Amino acid sequence: MAAQSLKLRNPKKSLDSDVTSESILLAEAILKPRTRTSYRVHEFAATAGVTVRALHHYDRLGLLKAAHRSESGYRLYSDSDLARLEQIVVLKFLGLPLKQIRELLKDKSDLPGKLRRQQQVLVEKRRQLDRAIQAIRKAEKSLQSKREPDWKIFRRILKEIEMQNNTDWTQKYYSEAAQAKIEERKASWSPELQAQVSKDWAQLFADIEASLNEDPASPKAQALAARWKKLVHGFTGGDPEVQKGLNAMYADRANWPTEPKKNWQIRPEIQAFICNAMKVGGTS
């Protein structure tokens, strides 16, 4: 072996084994070709085709941390960081939220299931876009045949787009099984049905507000609780997994996007009333 053949100038005196091992390791470190390239943040951004701002955002989320830092404190990215960023970009392109991507990259065993679920989401999004395109075509024909446009058609277009935007951010609260069931139910969920459900909720809120002084155990309060339960059942289908996701979503109201937070919030006194009524009626 090389370690055994190395000799000092004095042939009678062999190198100390520890010194010999260190010499070999040092030689290997010097001679071994480097497989990792270091990039400053601007170089890395240009190489990867992303913005520096995006890299800083990924760093804050703990999604992509620079492998090293220079003596001056600058981030230094490696080739393995570049490979990870490519995975992030692909999953982001598929529509997965960044927080979900972070968890997926920690444990890739769940990746096939998440991709299947995302495929279902994209298929549903395509259906919604197809319906919106169809509505736009009808609007275009209406403009060609009439001087005055049919504004009902345009309202339908807006409803189609609103339905699409209002569901994308909620996905993170539901398990894979619950999301699949929600997607199945969407097949029969039309803008007209959405409009009716929104109307029913608005009327229920108004009726509860007018009944806040009622005894939660009274027949009137129990009837309001039954209507509430029926409307919730219309969304969940009575499925406990979907109900669990819905509960998690409402528990996280502080982190909702601006529009849902403004339009979907339930007044505390209404929520307290209905919770008390359900508790008394044994349906909480």
C-alpha positions as CSV (number, residue, x, y, z in Angstrom):
1,M,0.0,0.0,0.0
2,A,1.1,3.6,-0.6
3,A,1.2,4.3,3.2
4,Q,3.5,1.4,3.7
5,S,5.9,2.3,0.9
6,L,6.4,5.9,1.9
7,K,9.8,6.4,3.7
8,L,11.7,9.3,5.1
9,R,15.2,10.1,3.8
10,N,16.4,7.9,6.7
11,P,15.4,4.5,5.3
12,K,15.5,3.0,8.8
13,K,12.8,5.3,10.1
14,S,9.2,4.9,8.8
15,L,6.7,7.7,8.8
16,D,4.4,7.8,11.8
17,S,1.1,6.2,10.7
18,D,-1.0,9.2,11.8
19,V,1.3,11.6,9.8
20,T,1.1,9.3,6.8
21,S,-2.7,9.2,6.9
22,E,-3.0,13.0,7.2
23,S,-0.6,13.4,4.2
24,I,-2.7,11.0,2.1
25,L,-5.9,12.8,3.0
26,L,-4.4,16.2,2.2
27,A,-3.2,14.9,-1.2
28,E,-6.6,13.5,-2.0
29,A,-8.3,16.8,-1.0
30,I,-5.9,18.7,-3.3
31,L,-6.0,16.3,-6.3
32,K,-9.7,15.4,-6.1
33,P,-11.6,17.4,-8.7
34,R,-14.3,19.7,-7.2
35,T,-17.8,18.6,-8.0
36,R,-19.5,21.5,-6.3
37,T,-19.6,25.0,-7.9
38,S,-20.3,28.1,-5.7
39,Y,-22.5,30.9,-6.9
40,R,-23.1,34.3,-5.5
41,V,-26.8,35.2,-5.2
42,H,-26.9,37.2,-8.5
43,E,-25.0,34.5,-10.4
44,F,-27.3,31.8,-9.0
45,A,-30.4,33.8,-9.9
46,A,-29.2,34.3,-13.5
47,T,-28.2,30.7,-13.8
48,A,-31.5,29.4,-12.5
49,G,-33.7,32.0,-14.3
50,V,-35.3,33.4,-11.2
51,T,-35.2,36.7,-9.4
52,V,-33.0,37.5,-6.4
53,R,-36.2,38.6,-4.6
54,A,-37.6,35.1,-5.2
55,L,-34.4,33.5,-3.7
56,H,-34.6,35.7,-0.6
57,H,-38.3,34.7,-0.3
58,Y,-37.4,31.0,-0.5
59,D,-34.7,31.5,2.1
60,R,-37.2,33.2,4.5
61,L,-39.6,30.3,4.1
62,G,-36.8,27.8,4.8
63,L,-37.5,26.3,1.3
64,L,-34.0,27.0,-0.1
65,K,-31.1,27.9,2.1
66,A,-27.7,28.8,0.7
67,A,-25.2,25.9,1.3
68,H,-22.5,28.3,2.5
69,R,-21.7,31.9,3.2
70,S,-18.5,33.7,2.3
71,E,-16.3,35.4,4.8
72,S,-18.0,38.6,4.0
73,G,-21.4,37.1,4.8
74,Y,-22.7,36.7,1.2
75,R,-24.8,33.7,0.4
76,L,-23.0,31.0,-1.7
77,Y,-25.2,28.5,-3.5
78,S,-24.0,25.1,-4.8
79,D,-25.0,22.7,-7.6
80,S,-27.1,20.7,-5.2
81,D,-29.0,24.0,-4.4
82,L,-29.5,24.4,-8.1
83,A,-31.0,20.9,-8.4
84,R,-33.4,21.7,-5.4
85,L,-34.4,25.0,-7.0
86,E,-35.3,23.1,-10.2
87,Q,-37.6,20.9,-8.2
88,I,-39.2,23.9,-6.5
89,V,-39.8,25.6,-9.9
90,V,-41.4,22.5,-11.4
91,L,-43.7,22.0,-8.4
92,K,-44.6,25.7,-8.3
93,F,-45.4,25.6,-12.0
94,L,-47.8,22.7,-11.2
95,G,-49.6,25.0,-8.8
96,L,-48.5,23.6,-5.5
97,P,-48.2,26.2,-2.7
98,L,-44.7,27.0,-1.5
99,K,-45.3,25.8,2.1
100,Q,-46.6,22.5,0.7
101,I,-43.5,22.2,-1.6
102,R,-41.3,22.7,1.5
103,E,-42.9,19.8,3.2
104,L,-42.8,17.6,0.1
105,L,-39.1,18.1,-0.3
106,K,-38.6,17.1,3.3
107,D,-40.4,13.8,2.7
108,K,-40.7,12.9,-1.0
109,S,-42.6,9.7,-0.2
110,D,-45.9,11.7,-0.3
111,L,-45.0,13.2,-3.7
112,P,-47.0,10.8,-5.9
113,G,-50.2,11.4,-3.9
114,K,-49.7,15.1,-4.0
115,L,-49.1,15.1,-7.7
116,R,-52.3,13.0,-8.3
117,R,-54.3,15.5,-6.2
118,Q,-52.8,18.4,-8.1
119,Q,-53.7,16.8,-11.4
120,Q,-57.3,16.6,-10.2
121,V,-57.1,20.3,-9.3
122,L,-55.7,21.3,-12.7
123,V,-58.3,19.2,-14.5
124,E,-61.1,21.0,-12.6
125,K,-59.5,24.3,-13.3
126,R,-59.4,23.4,-17.0
127,R,-63.2,22.6,-16.8
128,Q,-63.8,26.0,-15.2
129,L,-61.7,27.8,-17.9
130,D,-63.6,25.9,-20.6
131,R,-66.9,27.1,-19.2
132,A,-65.6,30.7,-19.0
133,I,-64.3,30.5,-22.6
134,Q,-67.7,29.1,-23.7
135,A,-69.5,32.0,-21.9
136,I,-67.1,34.5,-23.6
137,R,-67.9,33.1,-27.0
138,K,-71.6,33.5,-26.2
139,A,-71.0,37.1,-25.2
140,E,-69.1,37.7,-28.4
141,K,-72.0,36.3,-30.5
142,S,-74.4,38.5,-28.5
143,L,-72.4,41.6,-29.3
144,Q,-72.4,40.7,-33.0
145,S,-76.1,40.1,-33.2
146,K,-77.3,43.0,-30.9
147,R,-76.4,46.6,-30.4
148,E,-76.7,46.2,-26.6
149,P,-74.7,43.4,-24.9
150,D,-76.4,40.8,-22.8
151,W,-75.0,41.6,-19.4
152,K,-76.3,38.4,-17.9
153,I,-73.7,36.5,-19.9
154,F,-71.0,38.8,-18.6
155,R,-72.1,38.2,-15.1
156,R,-71.9,34.5,-15.7
157,I,-68.3,34.9,-16.9
158,L,-67.4,36.8,-13.7
159,K,-69.0,34.1,-11.6
160,E,-67.0,31.4,-13.4
161,I,-63.8,33.3,-12.7
162,E,-64.8,33.9,-9.1
163,M,-65.5,30.2,-8.5
164,Q,-62.0,29.4,-9.7
165,N,-60.2,32.0,-7.7
166,N,-62.2,31.3,-4.5
167,T,-61.2,27.6,-4.3
168,D,-57.4,27.6,-5.1
169,W,-56.2,28.9,-1.8
170,T,-58.3,26.4,0.3
171,Q,-56.6,23.3,-0.9
172,K,-53.9,23.2,1.8
173,Y,-56.5,22.6,4.5
174,Y,-57.8,19.3,3.1
175,S,-56.3,15.8,3.1
176,E,-55.8,14.0,-0.2
177,A,-58.9,11.9,0.3
178,A,-61.0,15.0,1.2
179,Q,-59.7,17.0,-1.8
180,A,-60.6,14.1,-4.1
181,K,-64.2,14.1,-2.8
182,I,-64.5,17.8,-3.1
183,E,-63.3,17.6,-6.7
184,E,-65.9,14.9,-7.4
185,R,-68.7,17.1,-6.0
186,K,-67.5,20.1,-8.1
187,A,-68.7,18.3,-11.2
188,S,-72.3,19.1,-10.2
189,W,-71.5,22.6,-8.7
190,S,-72.6,25.3,-11.2
191,P,-72.6,29.1,-10.9
192,E,-76.3,29.0,-10.5
193,L,-76.0,26.6,-7.5
194,Q,-73.3,28.7,-6.0
195,A,-75.5,31.8,-6.3
196,Q,-78.4,30.0,-4.6
197,V,-76.1,28.7,-1.8
198,S,-74.7,32.2,-1.3
199,K,-78.3,33.6,-1.1
200,D,-79.3,30.9,1.4
201,W,-76.3,31.7,3.7
202,A,-77.0,35.5,3.5
203,Q,-80.6,34.9,4.5
204,L,-79.6,32.6,7.3
205,F,-77.1,35.1,8.7
206,A,-79.8,37.8,8.6
207,D,-82.3,35.5,10.4
208,I,-79.8,34.6,13.1
209,E,-78.9,38.2,13.6
210,A,-82.6,39.0,14.1
211,S,-82.8,36.1,16.7
212,L,-79.7,36.8,18.9
213,N,-81.9,37.3,21.9
214,E,-83.6,33.9,21.5
215,D,-82.9,31.1,23.9
216,P,-80.5,28.7,22.2
217,A,-82.8,25.8,23.2
218,S,-85.9,27.4,21.7
219,P,-87.6,25.9,18.6
220,K,-86.6,28.9,16.6
221,A,-83.0,28.7,17.5
222,Q,-82.9,25.0,16.9
223,A,-84.5,25.5,13.4
224,L,-81.8,28.0,12.6
225,A,-79.1,25.5,13.7
226,A,-80.7,22.8,11.5
227,R,-80.6,25.2,8.5
228,W,-76.9,25.9,9.2
229,K,-76.1,22.2,9.5
230,K,-78.0,21.5,6.2
231,L,-76.0,24.2,4.3
232,V,-72.7,22.8,5.7
233,H,-73.8,19.3,4.7
234,G,-74.4,20.6,1.2
235,F,-70.6,21.3,0.9
236,T,-69.2,18.4,3.0
237,G,-71.7,15.7,1.9
238,G,-71.5,14.5,5.5
239,D,-67.9,13.3,5.0
240,P,-65.8,13.7,8.2
241,E,-62.5,14.3,6.3
242,V,-64.1,17.2,4.4
243,Q,-65.6,18.5,7.6
244,K,-62.2,18.3,9.3
245,G,-60.6,20.3,6.5
246,L,-63.4,22.9,6.7
247,N,-62.9,23.2,10.4
248,A,-59.1,23.7,9.9
249,M,-59.8,26.4,7.3
250,Y,-62.0,28.4,9.6
251,A,-59.6,28.0,12.5
252,D,-57.0,29.7,10.3
253,R,-59.1,32.7,9.4
254,A,-56.3,35.1,10.3
255,N,-54.2,33.8,7.4
256,W,-56.9,33.9,4.7
257,P,-56.4,36.0,1.5
258,T,-57.8,39.5,1.6
259,E,-61.0,38.9,-0.4
260,P,-62.2,35.7,1.4
261,K,-61.3,37.3,4.7
262,K,-63.6,40.3,3.8
263,N,-66.4,38.3,2.2
264,W,-66.5,35.0,4.2
265,Q,-66.0,36.2,7.8
266,I,-68.8,35.3,10.2
267,R,-69.7,37.8,12.9
268,P,-68.6,36.6,16.3
269,E,-72.0,37.0,17.9
270,I,-73.6,34.9,15.0
271,Q,-71.0,32.2,15.4
272,A,-71.4,32.1,19.2
273,F,-75.2,31.9,18.9
274,I,-75.2,29.0,16.4
275,C,-72.5,27.1,18.5
276,N,-74.6,27.4,21.6
277,A,-77.7,26.3,19.7
278,M,-75.9,23.3,18.3
279,K,-74.4,22.4,21.7
280,V,-77.8,22.5,23.4
281,G,-79.3,20.5,20.5
282,G,-76.5,17.9,20.6
283,T,-75.4,18.6,17.1
284,S,-72.2,20.6,17.7
